[in-house]
Amino acid sequence: MELNLEDFRKLKEKTKSDYDSVVSIYCNALKSDVVFNSDGWHHLRYDFTRSERSKKNQYNKFKHFNDSVDIIKKTMTIQEYRRAICPVGKTDKNGLRKTKIVEWFGFYAITSFSKRIRIMVVVRRIGEENGTYHYWSVMPYWNLSNKIRIIGSKDIEYN
């Protein structure tokens, strides 16, 4: 499937408008507000090496953005957690960067049974207890190609 650049541009503008309108939302799982700052918007468009993501990758993230807002509002549990010491900020005149503890919290949700789509939403916090939670990313986690998905001991059929 070839990506239409005009459709991409329109979706990007709409998502940017939606992103800017959110500001912050309360997350029950984190018992705190999640802020939608420029870091999250930047991460939707660029990867950790600061290289632009492919248009198709960006399109998928933009397409699922509004679902990610609903997931953060409704989720009651953290499904994934990761923690690391990472460089933050820009390099100083000596070429060094400060490091801090960074935490990532993952939330999964099935957004469409009929289309068989599950997405993962990531919220990040820099600095342990004093850090602010902020929106980090959204990604489609799986899209089933077959008609039956086995969950536990039950067969779920999709029509």
VOGUNU-580919 format. One record per residue (C-alpha): residue in one letter; x, y, z. Coordinates in nm, 2 decimals, decimal comma, padded with zeros to 4 digits. Example, Ala and Ser with C-alpha at 12.3 -4.5 7.8 and 13.67 -1.06 7.14 Angstrom:
BEGIN
('A'; (01,23; -00,45; 00,78)) ('S'; (01,37; -00,11; 00,71)) 
This chain:
BEGIN
('M'; (00,00; 00,00; 00,00)) ('E'; (00,14; 00,33; -00,11)) ('L'; (00,11; 00,62; 00,14)) ('N'; (-00,07; 00,92; 00,00)) ('L'; (00,14; 01,23; 00,11)) ('E'; (-00,16; 01,46; 00,12)) ('D'; (-00,35; 01,22; 00,35)) ('F'; (-00,04; 01,20; 00,57)) ('R'; (-00,01; 01,58; 00,59)) ('K'; (-00,38; 01,62; 00,68)) ('L'; (-00,36; 01,35; 00,95)) ('K'; (-00,05; 01,50; 01,09)) ('E'; (-00,21; 01,85; 01,12)) ('K'; (-00,52; 01,70; 01,28)) ('T'; (-00,32; 01,49; 01,52)) ('K'; (-00,11; 01,80; 01,61)) ('S'; (-00,42; 02,00; 01,68)) ('D'; (-00,57; 01,71; 01,89)) ('Y'; (-00,23; 01,67; 02,07)) ('D'; (-00,21; 02,04; 02,16)) ('S'; (-00,57; 02,04; 02,29)) ('V'; (-00,51; 01,77; 02,55)) ('V'; (-00,25; 01,94; 02,77)) ('S'; (-00,29; 01,68; 03,05)) ('I'; (-00,52; 01,40; 03,17)) ('Y'; (-00,55; 01,20; 03,49)) ('C'; (-00,44; 00,84; 03,48)) ('N'; (-00,59; 00,61; 03,74)) ('A'; (-00,31; 00,35; 03,70)) ('L'; (-00,04; 00,60; 03,78)) ('K'; (-00,26; 00,80; 04,03)) ('S'; (-00,13; 01,12; 03,87)) ('D'; (-00,17; 01,35; 03,57)) ('V'; (00,00; 01,27; 03,24)) ('V'; (00,12; 01,58; 03,06)) ('F'; (00,12; 01,61; 02,68)) ('N'; (00,44; 01,82; 02,62)) ('S'; (00,66; 01,87; 02,32)) ('D'; (00,87; 01,57; 02,41)) ('G'; (00,59; 01,33; 02,33)) ('W'; (00,50; 01,51; 02,00)) ('H'; (00,86; 01,50; 01,90)) ('H'; (00,89; 01,13; 01,98)) ('L'; (00,59; 01,05; 01,76)) ('R'; (00,78; 01,19; 01,46)) ('Y'; (01,14; 01,10; 01,55)) ('D'; (01,32; 00,80; 01,70)) ('F'; (01,57; 00,79; 01,99)) ('T'; (01,86; 00,87; 01,75)) ('R'; (01,67; 01,19; 01,65)) ('S'; (01,62; 01,06; 01,30)) ('E'; (01,28; 01,11; 01,14)) ('R'; (01,06; 00,80; 01,15)) ('S'; (00,93; 00,67; 00,82)) ('K'; (00,61; 00,83; 00,70)) ('K'; (00,43; 00,50; 00,73)) ('N'; (00,54; 00,46; 01,10)) ('Q'; (00,44; 00,82; 01,18)) ('Y'; (00,11; 00,77; 01,00)) ('N'; (00,03; 00,46; 01,22)) ('K'; (00,12; 00,66; 01,54)) ('F'; (-00,10; 00,95; 01,43)) ('K'; (-00,38; 00,72; 01,34)) ('H'; (-00,39; 00,57; 01,69)) ('F'; (-00,33; 00,89; 01,89)) ('N'; (-00,69; 00,95; 02,00)) ('D'; (-00,72; 00,59; 02,11)) ('S'; (-00,41; 00,64; 02,33)) ('V'; (-00,57; 00,93; 02,51)) ('D'; (-00,87; 00,72; 02,59)) ('I'; (-00,65; 00,43; 02,71)) ('I'; (-00,46; 00,66; 02,95)) ('K'; (-00,79; 00,79; 03,09)) ('K'; (-00,95; 00,45; 03,14)) ('T'; (-00,66; 00,21; 03,23)) ('M'; (-00,65; 00,08; 03,58)) ('T'; (-00,33; -00,13; 03,56)) ('I'; (00,02; -00,09; 03,43)) ('Q'; (00,10; -00,38; 03,20)) ('E'; (00,47; -00,31; 03,13)) ('Y'; (00,74; -00,13; 03,32)) ('R'; (01,10; -00,05; 03,23)) ('R'; (01,36; 00,16; 03,41)) ('A'; (01,71; 00,27; 03,30)) ('I'; (01,97; 00,54; 03,35)) ('C'; (01,97; 00,75; 03,04)) ('P'; (02,14; 01,07; 02,91)) ('V'; (01,90; 01,37; 02,92)) ('G'; (01,92; 01,72; 02,78)) ('K'; (02,18; 01,86; 02,54)) ('T'; (02,55; 01,81; 02,56)) ('D'; (02,75; 02,07; 02,75)) ('K'; (03,07; 02,25; 02,62)) ('N'; (03,28; 01,94; 02,72)) ('G'; (03,06; 01,71; 02,52)) ('L'; (02,90; 01,55; 02,83)) ('R'; (02,53; 01,49; 02,91)) ('K'; (02,37; 01,46; 03,24)) ('T'; (02,21; 01,12; 03,32)) ('K'; (01,89; 01,05; 03,52)) ('I'; (01,67; 00,75; 03,60)) ('V'; (01,40; 00,72; 03,33)) ('E'; (01,09; 00,51; 03,37)) ('W'; (00,85; 00,39; 03,10)) ('F'; (00,50; 00,26; 03,17)) ('G'; (00,32; 00,06; 02,91)) ('F'; (-00,06; 00,02; 02,87)) ('Y'; (-00,21; -00,23; 02,62)) ('A'; (-00,57; -00,22; 02,49)) ('I'; (-00,76; -00,39; 02,21)) ('T'; (-00,91; -00,11; 02,01)) ('S'; (-01,09; -00,31; 01,75)) ('F'; (-01,21; -00,67; 01,76)) ('S'; (-01,34; -00,65; 01,41)) ('K'; (-01,01; -00,52; 01,27)) ('R'; (-00,81; -00,72; 01,52)) ('I'; (-00,60; -00,43; 01,65)) ('R'; (-00,42; -00,40; 01,98)) ('I'; (-00,21; -00,09; 02,06)) ('M'; (00,04; -00,01; 02,33)) ('V'; (00,06; 00,34; 02,49)) ('V'; (00,38; 00,45; 02,67)) ('V'; (00,41; 00,71; 02,94)) ('R'; (00,75; 00,82; 03,05)) ('R'; (00,89; 00,98; 03,37)) ('I'; (01,23; 01,13; 03,40)) ('G'; (01,36; 01,14; 03,76)) ('E'; (01,21; 00,90; 04,01)) ('E'; (00,95; 01,03; 04,25)) ('N'; (00,99; 01,40; 04,17)) ('G'; (00,95; 01,35; 03,79)) ('T'; (00,64; 01,44; 03,59)) ('Y'; (00,46; 01,17; 03,39)) ('H'; (00,44; 01,26; 03,02)) ('Y'; (00,30; 01,10; 02,71)) ('W'; (00,57; 00,93; 02,52)) ('S'; (00,43; 00,71; 02,24)) ('V'; (00,17; 00,49; 02,08)) ('M'; (00,22; 00,18; 01,86)) ('P'; (00,01; -00,09; 01,71)) ('Y'; (00,12; -00,40; 01,90)) ('W'; (-00,04; -00,67; 01,68)) ('N'; (-00,28; -00,70; 01,40)) ('L'; (-00,40; -01,06; 01,35)) ('S'; (-00,39; -01,21; 01,01)) ('N'; (-00,59; -01,52; 01,09)) ('K'; (-00,95; -01,56; 01,20)) ('I'; (-00,90; -01,72; 01,54)) ('R'; (-00,68; -01,60; 01,83)) ('I'; (-00,64; -01,84; 02,13)) ('I'; (-00,66; -01,66; 02,46)) ('G'; (-00,61; -01,88; 02,76)) ('S'; (-00,81; -02,20; 02,69)) ('K'; (-01,09; -02,04; 02,49)) ('D'; (-01,11; -01,99; 02,11)) ('I'; (-01,24; -01,65; 02,02)) ('E'; (-01,38; -01,62; 01,66)) ('Y'; (-01,40; -01,30; 01,48)) ('N'; (-01,67; -01,25; 01,22)) 
